[in-house]
Amino acid sequence: MLLLRRTLNARIGRTGLPADYVIKLWTAALAGAAAAWAVKLAVPAAHPVVMAALVLTPYGAVFLAATLALRVPEASDAIRRVGRLQS
């Protein structure tokens, strides 16, 4: 990611995201990863597809909850869009 960003900056000018936004996303990702890792350790060995479903579900749920709690605008937008699809 850093190499890609450096190359893009050299070719098209300054790119990137605000530091506070990146910190929020990394915090949410680490929280989700911790939850997923805990599930992986707690669940006995299973078929890879089953294991993926069991591990990725809590990752996604924790990531979404954390981004909502950290007020990442795209998270609430995604919830709104899914709500519109339900109607």
PDB file with SEQRES, HELIX, SHEET and CRYST1 records, atoms N, CA, C and O in Angstrom:
SEQRES   1 A   87  MET LEU LEU LEU ARG ARG THR LEU ASN ALA ARG ILE GLY          
SEQRES   2 A   87  ARG THR GLY LEU PRO ALA ASP TYR VAL ILE LYS LEU TRP          
SEQRES   3 A   87  THR ALA ALA LEU ALA GLY ALA ALA ALA ALA TRP ALA VAL          
SEQRES   4 A   87  LYS LEU ALA VAL PRO ALA ALA HIS PRO VAL VAL MET ALA          
SEQRES   5 A   87  ALA LEU VAL LEU THR PRO TYR GLY ALA VAL PHE LEU ALA          
SEQRES   6 A   87  ALA THR LEU ALA LEU ARG VAL PRO GLU ALA SER ASP ALA          
SEQRES   7 A   87  ILE ARG ARG VAL GLY ARG LEU GLN SER                          
HELIX    1 AA1 LEU A    2  ILE A   12  1                                  11    
HELIX    2 AA2 ALA A   19  ALA A   42  1                                  24    
HELIX    3 AA3 PRO A   48  ALA A   69  1                                  22    
HELIX    4 AA4 PRO A   73  GLN A   86  1                                  14    
CRYST1    1.000    1.000    1.000  90.00  90.00  90.00 P 1           1          
ATOM      1  N   MET A   1       0.827  -1.194   0.000  1.00  0.00           N  
ATOM      2  CA  MET A   1       0.000   0.000   0.000  1.00  0.00           C  
ATOM      3  C   MET A   1       0.870   1.255   0.000  1.00  0.00           C  
ATOM      4  O   MET A   1       0.603   2.212  -0.727  1.00  0.00           O  
ATOM      5  N   LEU A   2       1.898   1.233   0.816  1.00  0.00           N  
ATOM      6  CA  LEU A   2       2.767   2.409   0.878  1.00  0.00           C  
ATOM      7  C   LEU A   2       3.498   2.642  -0.435  1.00  0.00           C  
ATOM      8  O   LEU A   2       3.650   3.784  -0.868  1.00  0.00           O  
ATOM      9  N   LEU A   3       3.953   1.560  -1.076  1.00  0.00           N  
ATOM     10  CA  LEU A   3       4.636   1.711  -2.360  1.00  0.00           C  
ATOM     11  C   LEU A   3       3.679   2.224  -3.430  1.00  0.00           C  
ATOM     12  O   LEU A   3       4.045   3.083  -4.233  1.00  0.00           O  
ATOM     13  N   LEU A   4       2.469   1.706  -3.442  1.00  0.00           N  
ATOM     14  CA  LEU A   4       1.470   2.163  -4.407  1.00  0.00           C  
ATOM     15  C   LEU A   4       1.166   3.639  -4.193  1.00  0.00           C  
ATOM     16  O   LEU A   4       1.099   4.412  -5.150  1.00  0.00           O  
ATOM     17  N   ARG A   5       0.983   4.022  -2.952  1.00  0.00           N  
ATOM     18  CA  ARG A   5       0.678   5.423  -2.646  1.00  0.00           C  
ATOM     19  C   ARG A   5       1.823   6.333  -3.071  1.00  0.00           C  
ATOM     20  O   ARG A   5       1.590   7.405  -3.629  1.00  0.00           O  
ATOM     21  N   ARG A   6       3.057   5.912  -2.811  1.00  0.00           N  
ATOM     22  CA  ARG A   6       4.220   6.720  -3.189  1.00  0.00           C  
ATOM     23  C   ARG A   6       4.289   6.897  -4.709  1.00  0.00           C  
ATOM     24  O   ARG A   6       4.576   7.988  -5.201  1.00  0.00           O  
ATOM     25  N   THR A   7       4.025   5.818  -5.443  1.00  0.00           N  
ATOM     26  CA  THR A   7       4.042   5.892  -6.903  1.00  0.00           C  
ATOM     27  C   THR A   7       2.926   6.794  -7.421  1.00  0.00           C  
ATOM     28  O   THR A   7       3.144   7.595  -8.330  1.00  0.00           O  
ATOM     29  N   LEU A   8       1.742   6.666  -6.852  1.00  0.00           N  
ATOM     30  CA  LEU A   8       0.631   7.534  -7.262  1.00  0.00           C  
ATOM     31  C   LEU A   8       0.944   8.999  -6.969  1.00  0.00           C  
ATOM     32  O   LEU A   8       0.677   9.871  -7.797  1.00  0.00           O  
ATOM     33  N   ASN A   9       1.505   9.269  -5.806  1.00  0.00           N  
ATOM     34  CA  ASN A   9       1.868  10.643  -5.463  1.00  0.00           C  
ATOM     35  C   ASN A   9       2.868  11.205  -6.460  1.00  0.00           C  
ATOM     36  O   ASN A   9       2.782  12.375  -6.831  1.00  0.00           O  
ATOM     37  N   ALA A  10       3.810  10.389  -6.893  1.00  0.00           N  
ATOM     38  CA  ALA A  10       4.815  10.847  -7.854  1.00  0.00           C  
ATOM     39  C   ALA A  10       4.190  11.119  -9.221  1.00  0.00           C  
ATOM     40  O   ALA A  10       4.604  12.047  -9.915  1.00  0.00           O  
ATOM     41  N   ARG A  11       3.201  10.324  -9.612  1.00  0.00           N  
ATOM     42  CA  ARG A  11       2.614  10.457 -10.955  1.00  0.00           C  
ATOM     43  C   ARG A  11       1.506  11.496 -11.054  1.00  0.00           C  
ATOM     44  O   ARG A  11       1.458  12.269 -12.010  1.00  0.00           O  
ATOM     45  N   ILE A  12       0.611  11.514 -10.059  1.00  0.00           N  
ATOM     46  CA  ILE A  12      -0.565  12.382 -10.206  1.00  0.00           C  
ATOM     47  C   ILE A  12      -0.662  13.461  -9.138  1.00  0.00           C  
ATOM     48  O   ILE A  12      -1.609  14.248  -9.151  1.00  0.00           O  
ATOM     49  N   GLY A  13       0.275  13.519  -8.229  1.00  0.00           N  
ATOM     50  CA  GLY A  13       0.208  14.505  -7.156  1.00  0.00           C  
ATOM     51  C   GLY A  13      -0.246  13.860  -5.859  1.00  0.00           C  
ATOM     52  O   GLY A  13      -0.438  12.647  -5.778  1.00  0.00           O  
ATOM     53  N   ARG A  14      -0.411  14.682  -4.870  1.00  0.00           N  
ATOM     54  CA  ARG A  14      -0.723  14.194  -3.528  1.00  0.00           C  
ATOM     55  C   ARG A  14      -2.018  13.382  -3.514  1.00  0.00           C  
ATOM     56  O   ARG A  14      -3.051  13.819  -4.021  1.00  0.00           O  
ATOM     57  N   THR A  15      -1.937  12.198  -2.925  1.00  0.00           N  
ATOM     58  CA  THR A  15      -3.101  11.337  -2.726  1.00  0.00           C  
ATOM     59  C   THR A  15      -3.117  10.927  -1.260  1.00  0.00           C  
ATOM     60  O   THR A  15      -2.188  11.227  -0.510  1.00  0.00           O  
ATOM     61  N   GLY A  16      -4.144  10.263  -0.875  1.00  0.00           N  
ATOM     62  CA  GLY A  16      -4.187   9.731   0.482  1.00  0.00           C  
ATOM     63  C   GLY A  16      -5.440  10.114   1.221  1.00  0.00           C  
ATOM     64  O   GLY A  16      -6.304  10.829   0.713  1.00  0.00           O  
ATOM     65  N   LEU A  17      -5.511   9.625   2.416  1.00  0.00           N  
ATOM     66  CA  LEU A  17      -6.656   9.860   3.287  1.00  0.00           C  
ATOM     67  C   LEU A  17      -6.176  10.593   4.531  1.00  0.00           C  
ATOM     68  O   LEU A  17      -5.007  10.497   4.903  1.00  0.00           O  
ATOM     69  N   PRO A  18      -7.079  11.323   5.170  1.00  0.00           N  
ATOM     70  CA  PRO A  18      -6.703  11.968   6.428  1.00  0.00           C  
ATOM     71  C   PRO A  18      -6.289  10.923   7.473  1.00  0.00           C  
ATOM     72  O   PRO A  18      -6.870   9.840   7.544  1.00  0.00           O  
ATOM     73  N   ALA A  19      -5.292  11.259   8.269  1.00  0.00           N  
ATOM     74  CA  ALA A  19      -4.744  10.318   9.251  1.00  0.00           C  
ATOM     75  C   ALA A  19      -5.803   9.831  10.235  1.00  0.00           C  
ATOM     76  O   ALA A  19      -5.826   8.646  10.569  1.00  0.00           O  
ATOM     77  N   ASP A  20      -6.683  10.717  10.707  1.00  0.00           N  
ATOM     78  CA  ASP A  20      -7.694  10.285  11.680  1.00  0.00           C  
ATOM     79  C   ASP A  20      -8.658   9.268  11.071  1.00  0.00           C  
ATOM     80  O   ASP A  20      -9.127   8.369  11.769  1.00  0.00           O  
ATOM     81  N   TYR A  21      -8.952   9.399   9.797  1.00  0.00           N  
ATOM     82  CA  TYR A  21      -9.832   8.451   9.110  1.00  0.00           C  
ATOM     83  C   TYR A  21      -9.160   7.085   9.012  1.00  0.00           C  
ATOM     84  O   TYR A  21      -9.790   6.060   9.275  1.00  0.00           O  
ATOM     85  N   VAL A  22      -7.896   7.069   8.638  1.00  0.00           N  
ATOM     86  CA  VAL A  22      -7.143   5.814   8.519  1.00  0.00           C  
ATOM     87  C   VAL A  22      -7.022   5.143   9.888  1.00  0.00           C  
ATOM     88  O   VAL A  22      -7.129   3.921   9.990  1.00  0.00           O  
ATOM     89  N   ILE A  23      -6.802   5.921  10.920  1.00  0.00           N  
ATOM     90  CA  ILE A  23      -6.699   5.368  12.278  1.00  0.00           C  
ATOM     91  C   ILE A  23      -8.016   4.719  12.691  1.00  0.00           C  
ATOM     92  O   ILE A  23      -8.014   3.652  13.305  1.00  0.00           O  
ATOM     93  N   LYS A  24      -9.130   5.349  12.362  1.00  0.00           N  
ATOM     94  CA  LYS A  24     -10.445   4.765  12.675  1.00  0.00           C  
ATOM     95  C   LYS A  24     -10.627   3.427  11.953  1.00  0.00           C  
ATOM     96  O   LYS A  24     -11.085   2.451  12.548  1.00  0.00           O  
ATOM     97  N   LEU A  25     -10.267   3.391  10.673  1.00  0.00           N  
ATOM     98  CA  LEU A  25     -10.436   2.156   9.906  1.00  0.00           C  
ATOM     99  C   LEU A  25      -9.526   1.047  10.426  1.00  0.00           C  
ATOM    100  O   LEU A  25      -9.956  -0.101  10.544  1.00  0.00           O  
ATOM    101  N   TRP A  26      -8.275   1.378  10.738  1.00  0.00           N  
ATOM    102  CA  TRP A  26      -7.357   0.373  11.276  1.00  0.00           C  
ATOM    103  C   TRP A  26      -7.823  -0.120  12.646  1.00  0.00           C  
ATOM    104  O   TRP A  26      -7.698  -1.306  12.951  1.00  0.00           O  
ATOM    105  N   THR A  27      -8.353   0.770  13.461  1.00  0.00           N  
ATOM    106  CA  THR A  27      -8.863   0.375  14.778  1.00  0.00           C  
ATOM    107  C   THR A  27     -10.023  -0.607  14.617  1.00  0.00           C  
ATOM    108  O   THR A  27     -10.080  -1.628  15.303  1.00  0.00           O  
ATOM    109  N   ALA A  28     -10.934  -0.295  13.715  1.00  0.00           N  
ATOM    110  CA  ALA A  28     -12.069  -1.182  13.465  1.00  0.00           C  
ATOM    111  C   ALA A  28     -11.591  -2.523  12.911  1.00  0.00           C  
ATOM    112  O   ALA A  28     -12.096  -3.575  13.302  1.00  0.00           O  
ATOM    113  N   ALA A  29     -10.623  -2.484  12.006  1.00  0.00           N  
ATOM    114  CA  ALA A  29     -10.101  -3.723  11.421  1.00  0.00           C  
ATOM    115  C   ALA A  29      -9.411  -4.582  12.472  1.00  0.00           C  
ATOM    116  O   ALA A  29      -9.579  -5.802  12.475  1.00  0.00           O  
ATOM    117  N   LEU A  30      -8.644  -3.974  13.358  1.00  0.00           N  
ATOM    118  CA  LEU A  30      -7.967  -4.740  14.410  1.00  0.00           C  
ATOM    119  C   LEU A  30      -8.970  -5.340  15.397  1.00  0.00           C  
ATOM    120  O   LEU A  30      -8.795  -6.469  15.857  1.00  0.00           O  
ATOM    121  N   ALA A  31     -10.014  -4.588  15.718  1.00  0.00           N  
ATOM    122  CA  ALA A  31     -11.053  -5.122  16.608  1.00  0.00           C  
ATOM    123  C   ALA A  31     -11.752  -6.314  15.954  1.00  0.00           C  
ATOM    124  O   ALA A  31     -11.997  -7.331  16.604  1.00  0.00           O  
ATOM    125  N   GLY A  32     -12.067  -6.183  14.676  1.00  0.00           N  
ATOM    126  CA  GLY A  32     -12.688  -7.290  13.951  1.00  0.00           C  
ATOM    127  C   GLY A  32     -11.773  -8.497  13.873  1.00  0.00           C  
ATOM    128  O   GLY A  32     -12.219  -9.634  14.029  1.00  0.00           O  
ATOM    129  N   ALA A  33     -10.488  -8.249  13.630  1.00  0.00           N  
ATOM    130  CA  ALA A  33      -9.521  -9.344  13.552  1.00  0.00           C  
ATOM    131  C   ALA A  33      -9.389 -10.062  14.894  1.00  0.00           C  
ATOM    132  O   ALA A  33      -9.260 -11.285  14.937  1.00  0.00           O  
ATOM    133  N   ALA A  34      -9.422  -9.304  15.983  1.00  0.00           N  
ATOM    134  CA  ALA A  34      -9.336  -9.926  17.311  1.00  0.00           C  
ATOM    135  C   ALA A  34     -10.541 -10.831  17.555  1.00  0.00           C  
ATOM    136  O   ALA A  34     -10.393 -11.939  18.070  1.00  0.00           O  
ATOM    137  N   ALA A  35     -11.725 -10.362  17.189  1.00  0.00           N  
ATOM    138  CA  ALA A  35     -12.926 -11.186  17.357  1.00  0.00           C  
ATOM    139  C   ALA A  35     -12.857 -12.431  16.474  1.00  0.00           C  
ATOM    140  O   ALA A  35     -13.190 -13.529  16.921  1.00  0.00           O  
ATOM    141  N   ALA A  36     -12.432 -12.264  15.240  1.00  0.00           N  
ATOM    142  CA  ALA A  36     -12.330 -13.397  14.322  1.00  0.00           C  
ATOM    143  C   ALA A  36     -11.309 -14.411  14.809  1.00  0.00           C  
ATOM    144  O   ALA A  36     -11.538 -15.618  14.725  1.00  0.00           O  
ATOM    145  N   TRP A  37     -10.180 -13.923  15.318  1.00  0.00           N  
ATOM    146  CA  TRP A  37      -9.136 -14.819  15.821  1.00  0.00           C  
ATOM    147  C   TRP A  37      -9.639 -15.601  17.033  1.00  0.00           C  
ATOM    148  O   TRP A  37      -9.350 -16.789  17.176  1.00  0.00           O  
ATOM    149  N   ALA A  38     -10.382 -14.937  17.893  1.00  0.00           N  
ATOM    150  CA  ALA A  38     -10.932 -15.613  19.067  1.00  0.00           C  
ATOM    151  C   ALA A  38     -11.885 -16.739  18.641  1.00  0.00           C  
ATOM    152  O   ALA A  38     -11.863 -17.825  19.220  1.00  0.00           O  
ATOM    153  N   VAL A  39     -12.708 -16.480  17.641  1.00  0.00           N  
ATOM    154  CA  VAL A  39     -13.617 -17.514  17.144  1.00  0.00           C  
ATOM    155  C   VAL A  39     -12.814 -18.653  16.535  1.00  0.00           C  
ATOM    156  O   VAL A  39     -13.120 -19.822  16.770  1.00  0.00           O  
ATOM    157  N   LYS A  40     -11.796 -18.327  15.761  1.00  0.00           N  
ATOM    158  CA  LYS A  40     -10.960 -19.351  15.128  1.00  0.00           C  
ATOM    159  C   LYS A  40     -10.326 -20.265  16.171  1.00  0.00           C  
ATOM    160  O   LYS A  40     -10.255 -21.479  15.976  1.00  0.00           O  
ATOM    161  N   LEU A  41      -9.868 -19.691  17.270  1.00  0.00           N  
ATOM    162  CA  LEU A  41      -9.243 -20.491  18.325  1.00  0.00           C  
ATOM    163  C   LEU A  41     -10.271 -21.313  19.107  1.00  0.00           C  
ATOM    164  O   LEU A  41      -9.957 -22.392  19.610  1.00  0.00           O  
ATOM    165  N   ALA A  42     -11.497 -20.798  19.204  1.00  0.00           N  
ATOM    166  CA  ALA A  42     -12.515 -21.468  20.007  1.00  0.00           C  
ATOM    167  C   ALA A  42     -13.230 -22.595  19.265  1.00  0.00           C  
ATOM    168  O   ALA A  42     -13.742 -23.525  19.888  1.00  0.00           O  
ATOM    169  N   VAL A  43     -13.263 -22.511  17.941  1.00  0.00           N  
ATOM    170  CA  VAL A  43     -14.006 -23.489  17.143  1.00  0.00           C  
ATOM    171  C   VAL A  43     -13.069 -24.624  16.736  1.00  0.00           C  
ATOM    172  O   VAL A  43     -11.958 -24.377  16.267  1.00  0.00           O  
ATOM    173  N   PRO A  44     -13.519 -25.869  16.916  1.00  0.00           N  
ATOM    174  CA  PRO A  44     -12.671 -26.987  16.472  1.00  0.00           C  
ATOM    175  C   PRO A  44     -12.513 -26.975  14.951  1.00  0.00           C  
ATOM    176  O   PRO A  44     -13.292 -26.344  14.236  1.00  0.00           O  
ATOM    177  N   ALA A  45     -11.508 -27.673  14.481  1.00  0.00           N  
ATOM    178  CA  ALA A  45     -11.241 -27.736  13.042  1.00  0.00           C  
ATOM    179  C   ALA A  45     -12.489 -28.166  12.282  1.00  0.00           C  
ATOM    180  O   ALA A  45     -13.194 -29.092  12.684  1.00  0.00           O  
ATOM    181  N   ALA A  46     -12.744 -27.477  11.182  1.00  0.00           N  
ATOM    182  CA  ALA A  46     -13.921 -27.774  10.370  1.00  0.00           C  
ATOM    183  C   ALA A  46     -13.553 -27.583   8.904  1.00  0.00           C  
ATOM    184  O   ALA A  46     -12.443 -27.159   8.581  1.00  0.00           O  
ATOM    185  N   HIS A  47     -14.482 -27.897   8.035  1.00  0.00           N  
ATOM    186  CA  HIS A  47     -14.273 -27.680   6.605  1.00  0.00           C  
ATOM    187  C   HIS A  47     -13.938 -26.197   6.384  1.00  0.00           C  
ATOM    188  O   HIS A  47     -14.508 -25.332   7.049  1.00  0.00           O  
ATOM    189  N   PRO A  48     -13.027 -25.902   5.468  1.00  0.00           N  
ATOM    190  CA  PRO A  48     -12.617 -24.511   5.255  1.00  0.00           C  
ATOM    191  C   PRO A  48     -13.763 -23.545   4.957  1.00  0.00           C  
ATOM    192  O   PRO A  48     -13.717 -22.391   5.383  1.00  0.00           O  
ATOM    193  N   VAL A  49     -14.778 -23.990   4.243  1.00  0.00           N  
ATOM    194  CA  VAL A  49     -15.904 -23.105   3.942  1.00  0.00           C  
ATOM    195  C   VAL A  49     -16.685 -22.783   5.218  1.00  0.00           C  
ATOM    196  O   VAL A  49     -17.085 -21.640   5.442  1.00  0.00           O  
ATOM    197  N   VAL A  50     -16.893 -23.794   6.036  1.00  0.00           N  
ATOM    198  CA  VAL A  50     -17.593 -23.588   7.312  1.00  0.00           C  
ATOM    199  C   VAL A  50     -16.767 -22.679   8.213  1.00  0.00           C  
ATOM    200  O   VAL A  50     -17.292 -21.751   8.829  1.00  0.00           O  
ATOM    201  N   MET A  51     -15.473 -22.956   8.281  1.00  0.00           N  
ATOM    202  CA  MET A  51     -14.589 -22.144   9.120  1.00  0.00           C  
ATOM    203  C   MET A  51     -14.576 -20.689   8.640  1.00  0.00           C  
ATOM    204  O   MET A  51     -14.588 -19.765   9.454  1.00  0.00           O  
ATOM    205  N   ALA A  52     -14.552 -20.488   7.326  1.00  0.00           N  
ATOM    206  CA  ALA A  52     -14.567 -19.129   6.792  1.00  0.00           C  
ATOM    207  C   ALA A  52     -15.831 -18.390   7.211  1.00  0.00           C  
ATOM    208  O   ALA A  52     -15.771 -17.229   7.615  1.00  0.00           O  
ATOM    209  N   ALA A  53     -16.963 -19.054   7.117  1.00  0.00           N  
ATOM    210  CA  ALA A  53     -18.230 -18.431   7.514  1.00  0.00           C  
ATOM    211  C   ALA A  53     -18.234 -18.101   9.001  1.00  0.00           C  
ATOM    212  O   ALA A  53     -18.690 -17.031   9.405  1.00  0.00           O  
ATOM    213  N   LEU A  54     -17.728 -19.019   9.808  1.00  0.00           N  
ATOM    214  CA  LEU A  54     -17.703 -18.803  11.255  1.00  0.00           C  
ATOM    215  C   LEU A  54     -16.748 -17.699  11.671  1.00  0.00           C  
ATOM    216  O   LEU A  54     -17.002 -16.998  12.651  1.00  0.00           O  
ATOM    217  N   VAL A  55     -15.663 -17.536  10.949  1.00  0.00           N  
ATOM    218  CA  VAL A  55     -14.658 -16.532  11.314  1.00  0.00           C  
ATOM    219  C   VAL A  55     -14.969 -15.169  10.700  1.00  0.00           C  
ATOM    220  O   VAL A  55     -14.810 -14.143  11.360  1.00  0.00           O  
ATOM    221  N   LEU A  56     -15.406 -15.152   9.452  1.00  0.00           N  
ATOM    222  CA  LEU A  56     -15.638 -13.881   8.775  1.00  0.00           C  
ATOM    223  C   LEU A  56     -16.898 -13.165   9.240  1.00  0.00           C  
ATOM    224  O   LEU A  56     -16.973 -11.939   9.164  1.00  0.00           O  
ATOM    225  N   THR A  57     -17.883 -13.909   9.719  1.00  0.00           N  
ATOM    226  CA  THR A  57     -19.109 -13.274  10.206  1.00  0.00           C  
ATOM    227  C   THR A  57     -18.847 -12.355  11.396  1.00  0.00           C  
ATOM    228  O   THR A  57     -19.265 -11.198  11.360  1.00  0.00           O  
ATOM    229  N   PRO A  58     -18.169 -12.824  12.452  1.00  0.00           N  
ATOM    230  CA  PRO A  58     -17.889 -11.900  13.551  1.00  0.00           C  
ATOM    231  C   PRO A  58     -16.941 -10.776  13.145  1.00  0.00           C  
ATOM    232  O   PRO A  58     -17.049  -9.659  13.650  1.00  0.00           O  
ATOM    233  N   TYR A  59     -16.002 -11.070  12.225  1.00  0.00           N  
ATOM    234  CA  TYR A  59     -15.116  -9.998  11.761  1.00  0.00           C  
ATOM    235  C   TYR A  59     -15.953  -8.874  11.153  1.00  0.00           C  
ATOM    236  O   TYR A  59     -15.794  -7.708  11.514  1.00  0.00           O  
ATOM    237  N   GLY A  60     -16.833  -9.229  10.242  1.00  0.00           N  
ATOM    238  CA  GLY A  60     -17.661  -8.217   9.581  1.00  0.00           C  
ATOM    239  C   GLY A  60     -18.564  -7.479  10.553  1.00  0.00           C  
ATOM    240  O   GLY A  60     -18.717  -6.260  10.465  1.00  0.00           O  
ATOM    241  N   ALA A  61     -19.160  -8.215  11.475  1.00  0.00           N  
ATOM    242  CA  ALA A  61     -20.065  -7.585  12.448  1.00  0.00           C  
ATOM    243  C   ALA A  61     -19.321  -6.616  13.358  1.00  0.00           C  
ATOM    244  O   ALA A  61     -19.792  -5.507  13.609  1.00  0.00           O  
ATOM    245  N   VAL A  62     -18.158  -7.037  13.853  1.00  0.00           N  
ATOM    246  CA  VAL A  62     -17.381  -6.159  14.743  1.00  0.00           C  
ATOM    247  C   VAL A  62     -16.837  -4.965  13.967  1.00  0.00           C  
ATOM    248  O   VAL A  62     -16.846  -3.842  14.470  1.00  0.00           O  
ATOM    249  N   PHE A  63     -16.363  -5.201  12.740  1.00  0.00           N  
ATOM    250  CA  PHE A  63     -15.861  -4.095  11.919  1.00  0.00           C  
ATOM    251  C   PHE A  63     -16.965  -3.073  11.673  1.00  0.00           C  
ATOM    252  O   PHE A  63     -16.741  -1.872  11.823  1.00  0.00           O  
ATOM    253  N   LEU A  64     -18.149  -3.538  11.299  1.00  0.00           N  
ATOM    254  CA  LEU A  64     -19.262  -2.623  11.053  1.00  0.00           C  
ATOM    255  C   LEU A  64     -19.651  -1.873  12.323  1.00  0.00           C  
ATOM    256  O   LEU A  64     -19.847  -0.658  12.296  1.00  0.00           O  
ATOM    257  N   ALA A  65     -19.761  -2.590  13.423  1.00  0.00           N  
ATOM    258  CA  ALA A  65     -20.126  -1.940  14.689  1.00  0.00           C  
ATOM    259  C   ALA A  65     -19.081  -0.906  15.096  1.00  0.00           C  
ATOM    260  O   ALA A  65     -19.426   0.181  15.561  1.00  0.00           O  
ATOM    261  N   ALA A  66     -17.812  -1.241  14.921  1.00  0.00           N  
ATOM    262  CA  ALA A  66     -16.746  -0.304  15.297  1.00  0.00           C  
ATOM    263  C   ALA A  66     -16.755   0.922  14.395  1.00  0.00           C  
ATOM    264  O   ALA A  66     -16.579   2.041  14.876  1.00  0.00           O  
ATOM    265  N   THR A  67     -16.958   0.729  13.097  1.00  0.00           N  
ATOM    266  CA  THR A  67     -16.993   1.897  12.212  1.00  0.00           C  
ATOM    267  C   THR A  67     -18.209   2.772  12.506  1.00  0.00           C  
ATOM    268  O   THR A  67     -18.137   3.996  12.390  1.00  0.00           O  
ATOM    269  N   LEU A  68     -19.313   2.158  12.880  1.00  0.00           N  
ATOM    270  CA  LEU A  68     -20.477   2.952  13.284  1.00  0.00           C  
ATOM    271  C   LEU A  68     -20.177   3.719  14.568  1.00  0.00           C  
ATOM    272  O   LEU A  68     -20.494   4.904  14.675  1.00  0.00           O  
ATOM    273  N   ALA A  69     -19.567   3.046  15.540  1.00  0.00           N  
ATOM    274  CA  ALA A  69     -19.243   3.691  16.812  1.00  0.00           C  
ATOM    275  C   ALA A  69     -18.225   4.817  16.623  1.00  0.00           C  
ATOM    276  O   ALA A  69     -18.274   5.827  17.326  1.00  0.00           O  
ATOM    277  N   LEU A  70     -17.309   4.642  15.678  1.00  0.00           N  
ATOM    278  CA  LEU A  70     -16.289   5.657  15.405  1.00  0.00           C  
ATOM    279  C   LEU A  70     -16.778   6.720  14.420  1.00  0.00           C  
ATOM    280  O   LEU A  70     -16.030   7.616  14.030  1.00  0.00           O  
ATOM    281  N   ARG A  71     -18.024   6.604  14.033  1.00  0.00           N  
ATOM    282  CA  ARG A  71     -18.682   7.569  13.152  1.00  0.00           C  
ATOM    283  C   ARG A  71     -17.995   7.709  11.790  1.00  0.00           C  
ATOM    284  O   ARG A  71     -17.759   8.815  11.304  1.00  0.00           O  
ATOM    285  N   VAL A  72     -17.684   6.566  11.195  1.00  0.00           N  
ATOM    286  CA  VAL A  72     -17.171   6.564   9.821  1.00  0.00           C  
ATOM    287  C   VAL A  72     -18.394   6.719   8.915  1.00  0.00           C  
ATOM    288  O   VAL A  72     -19.290   5.875   8.944  1.00  0.00           O  
ATOM    289  N   PRO A  73     -18.444   7.784   8.113  1.00  0.00           N  
ATOM    290  CA  PRO A  73     -19.665   8.077   7.346  1.00  0.00           C  
ATOM    291  C   PRO A  73     -20.110   6.947   6.414  1.00  0.00           C  
ATOM    292  O   PRO A  73     -21.310   6.725   6.253  1.00  0.00           O  
ATOM    293  N   GLU A  74     -19.180   6.243   5.809  1.00  0.00           N  
ATOM    294  CA  GLU A  74     -19.540   5.178   4.874  1.00  0.00           C  
ATOM    295  C   GLU A  74     -20.279   4.033   5.562  1.00  0.00           C  
ATOM    296  O   GLU A  74     -21.073   3.343   4.923  1.00  0.00           O  
ATOM    297  N   ALA A  75     -20.032   3.823   6.836  1.00  0.00           N  
ATOM    298  CA  ALA A  75     -20.716   2.752   7.566  1.00  0.00           C  
ATOM    299  C   ALA A  75     -22.206   3.061   7.704  1.00  0.00           C  
ATOM    300  O   ALA A  75     -23.046   2.201   7.439  1.00  0.00           O  
ATOM    301  N   SER A  76     -22.529   4.272   8.113  1.00  0.00           N  
ATOM    302  CA  SER A  76     -23.950   4.618   8.242  1.00  0.00           C  
ATOM    303  C   SER A  76     -24.615   4.699   6.872  1.00  0.00           C  
ATOM    304  O   SER A  76     -25.799   4.387   6.742  1.00  0.00           O  
ATOM    305  N   ASP A  77     -23.869   5.115   5.848  1.00  0.00           N  
ATOM    306  CA  ASP A  77     -24.422   5.114   4.493  1.00  0.00           C  
ATOM    307  C   ASP A  77     -24.768   3.695   4.050  1.00  0.00           C  
ATOM    308  O   ASP A  77     -25.816   3.469   3.446  1.00  0.00           O  
ATOM    309  N   ALA A  78     -23.899   2.755   4.346  1.00  0.00           N  
ATOM    310  CA  ALA A  78     -24.141   1.360   3.972  1.00  0.00           C  
ATOM    311  C   ALA A  78     -25.389   0.821   4.676  1.00  0.00           C  
ATOM    312  O   ALA A  78     -26.200   0.124   4.065  1.00  0.00           O  
ATOM    313  N   ILE A  79     -25.536   1.143   5.945  1.00  0.00           N  
ATOM    314  CA  ILE A  79     -26.719   0.701   6.699  1.00  0.00           C  
ATOM    315  C   ILE A  79     -27.980   1.298   6.077  1.00  0.00           C  
ATOM    316  O   ILE A  79     -28.989   0.609   5.925  1.00  0.00           O  
ATOM    317  N   ARG A  80     -27.918   2.568   5.722  1.00  0.00           N  
ATOM    318  CA  ARG A  80     -29.073   3.225   5.106  1.00  0.00           C  
ATOM    319  C   ARG A  80     -29.430   2.559   3.777  1.00  0.00           C  
ATOM    320  O   ARG A  80     -30.605   2.326   3.493  1.00  0.00           O  
ATOM    321  N   ARG A  81     -28.423   2.257   2.972  1.00  0.00           N  
ATOM    322  CA  ARG A  81     -28.686   1.619   1.668  1.00  0.00           C  
ATOM    323  C   ARG A  81     -29.314   0.253   1.833  1.00  0.00           C  
ATOM    324  O   ARG A  81     -30.241  -0.093   1.102  1.00  0.00           O  
ATOM    325  N   VAL A  82     -28.828  -0.528   2.778  1.00  0.00           N  
ATOM    326  CA  VAL A  82     -29.409  -1.852   3.022  1.00  0.00           C  
ATOM    327  C   VAL A  82     -30.841  -1.690   3.518  1.00  0.00           C  
ATOM    328  O   VAL A  82     -31.715  -2.474   3.148  1.00  0.00           O  
ATOM    329  N   GLY A  83     -31.086  -0.696   4.338  1.00  0.00           N  
ATOM    330  CA  GLY A  83     -32.440  -0.433   4.817  1.00  0.00           C  
ATOM    331  C   GLY A  83     -33.379  -0.082   3.684  1.00  0.00           C  
ATOM    332  O   GLY A  83     -34.539  -0.494   3.694  1.00  0.00           O  
ATOM    333  N   ARG A  84     -32.897   0.675   2.702  1.00  0.00           N  
ATOM    334  CA  ARG A  84     -33.726   1.023   1.548  1.00  0.00           C  
ATOM    335  C   ARG A  84     -34.043  -0.193   0.699  1.00  0.00           C  
ATOM    336  O   ARG A  84     -35.123  -0.279   0.115  1.00  0.00           O  
ATOM    337  N   LEU A  85     -33.102  -1.141   0.623  1.00  0.00           N  
ATOM    338  CA  LEU A  85     -33.339  -2.353  -0.147  1.00  0.00           C  
ATOM    339  C   LEU A  85     -34.418  -3.211   0.508  1.00  0.00           C  
ATOM    340  O   LEU A  85     -35.165  -3.911  -0.175  1.00  0.00           O  
ATOM    341  N   GLN A  86     -34.490  -3.150   1.824  1.00  0.00           N  
ATOM    342  CA  GLN A  86     -35.468  -3.934   2.573  1.00  0.00           C  
ATOM    343  C   GLN A  86     -36.892  -3.395   2.363  1.00  0.00           C  
ATOM    344  O   GLN A  86     -37.861  -4.152   2.416  1.00  0.00           O  
ATOM    345  N   SER A  87     -37.004  -2.114   2.130  1.00  0.00           N  
ATOM    346  CA  SER A  87     -38.336  -1.477   2.004  1.00  0.00           C  
ATOM    347  C   SER A  87     -39.003  -1.782   0.694  1.00  0.00           C  
ATOM    348  O   SER A  87     -40.117  -1.320   0.446  1.00  0.00           O  
TER     349      SER A  87                                                      
END                                                                             
